Amino acid sequence: MKINQWTTPWVLLVCAASLGTSPLASADGTGFMLGAGGYFSTVDGKVDSGDPNRGDVKYDDNSFAYNLAVGWRFNKWLAIDAGYWDLGDYDSDKIDNQKFSLDGETWSVGGMVSVPLWIVDVYARGGVSWWEATSRAVDDDGTDPYYGIGGSFNIGGSLDLYAEWIRFDIGADVDTFGVGARFTF
């Protein structure tokens, strides 16, 4: 391989970056954690209106959602968390020439199993959600499992910037795709 004027600066930059980020790989990152995220959420399905004359209400829409969470990271591989999710507002297909806006929210308790890959973690998560879906046409609630996958970038051992997909069932499937941050004390 021939070394030219561009090779040396790139090699030095990669070496410097590796030295500067090496403490990140050995950081502990266990203990109490706080997290928050913003999500693009989408719903596609029917929700029982509870009215035999109206039947099911069909929703196929998307919205902004957010999450606030607290938890405990036992080690690099296992964590538990509890959180509040505002799943957003969705408009229904027209029924009797009107649309119904559905507001979805849930409280969740679950766990996370991570595979640490240097300063990046890949994880699966799941748990139980207590949800409520309300509108003029629908007033429903329930308890159902949720699940998802994601990846996070660890900064300094205490801060994770993450991207994830989570699926909730609130009578219809709600898929959330989002980014956020978790801080571990």
N, C-alpha and C positions, 0 to 999 in steps of 0.2 A: 504494500500500500504506500502510495506516495503522499507525504505530508506537505500540504500547501499552506498558504497564508491564512486560510479559513479554518483549518483543522485544529490548530493549537488553541485559539480562543474558545472553541466549542468544547474541547476536551477539558480545559481549565474551568470553564463554566459548570460543566457536569460534575467535576470533582468538588468544586466549591459548594455546589448545591447539595451534594451528598454529605459533605462534612457539616454543613449548616443544619441539615435536617436529621442527622443521626440521633440527637437526644429525643426526638419525637418518637422513635421506634421503641425506646426503652421506658417511656413515661408510663406511670401506673394507670391513671384514668379510672380508678374504682371509687365507689362511694355514692353519695347523694347526687342526683342529677335533675336539672330543670331543662325543659325543651319547649320550643315553639316552632310552628311551621305554617307556611301558606301553600294551598293546594288548588289545582284545577280539578273539579269534581264533575262527574257525569252520572246521570241516572237513566236507565232504560228498562222499563218494566211497568207492571200494573200494580196499583195499590188498592186494597179493599176500601171502598168508601164507607162501608157500614150501612149504606142505604140500599135496600133491595130494589128500589125503583131506579136507582142510578147505576148500580153495579160497580165494576172496577173502574178506576181512573187511570188512564195511560199517561205515563211521563216519559219523555225522551228529550232531555235538556241538559245543559251544563251550567256550572256556577263556580264562584270562588268559595273556598272553604278554608278554615283554619283550625289549628290544634294547639292546646296548651297542656303540658304534661309534667309530672314529677315521677321520680323513680329511684331505683337503687341498682347500681352496677356492681355485681359481686366480684367479677374478674373480667378479663378481656373477652370472655366467651358468653357470659350469662348476665342478663339484666331483667328487671321487672319494672313496669310503669303503670301509672293510672293517669287518665287524661279526660279532658273535655274536648269534643269535636263539634264545631258548627259546620254541618255538611253543606250548607248553602240553601238557596231558594230556587225552586224549579217550577217552570210553567208546564201545565198539562196540555194534552191535545184538547181541542175544543169539544165541549159537551154542552148541548143545548145552546150553541152559539156563545159560549163563554169559556175562558180558561181559568184554571184554579192554580194558584201559586202554592207550592208545597214547601214547607220549612222543615228541614231535617236536622236533628242534633242527637248526640249520643255521649254517654259517659262510658269509659272503657277501663278495663283492667286486663293486663296481659304480660307476656314475656317476650324476650328477644334472645335469639341464639346467633352469635356472631362468629365469623371466621376472620381473624386478624391477618392481614397480608401487608406487613410493614406498617405504613401510615394510612392504609385503606382497609376498611372492614366491609365485608359482605355479610348481610344478615337476613334472617327470616323472622317474622314476628306474628303473633296471634294472641287471641284472648277472647274475652266476652265483652259485648257491648249492650248497654241498656239504652235503647233508642226511643225517640218520639218523632213522629211525622204528623204535622198538622197543617190544615188548610180549611177553607170553607166547606170543602167536599170530603175531607179525610181528617180523622182524628184517631190515630192508631199508635200503639207503642208495643214494645216487646223486648225480649232478650235473645240475642243471637250471637254466634261466633263471628269474629272478624279475622282476617289474615292478610299477609303481604310480604313483600321482599324489598330490600333496599341496599344502599351502599353509603358509606360515610368516609369522609376524609378527616383524619385526626390532626389537630393543630395543637402542639404543646402538651399533649396528653390529657388536657382538660376540656377542650372544645372540639366537638364533632360537627362538621357541616355535612348534611345528609340529603339524599334524594331517595324517594321511595314511592312504591305503589301499594295502596291498601284497599281492600274490598270490604264493604259493610253491606248487610242486608237489612233494609228498613221497610220490608214488605216488597221492595224492588231492590235490585243490586245497585249500589253506589260505588263507583270506582273513583279513587282519589290518586292523583299524581302530584307530588309536591317536593318542595325543598324546605329545609329548616336548619336549626342549630340546637345542639344539646350541650349544656355545660355541666361538667362533673366536678364536684367539690372534693 
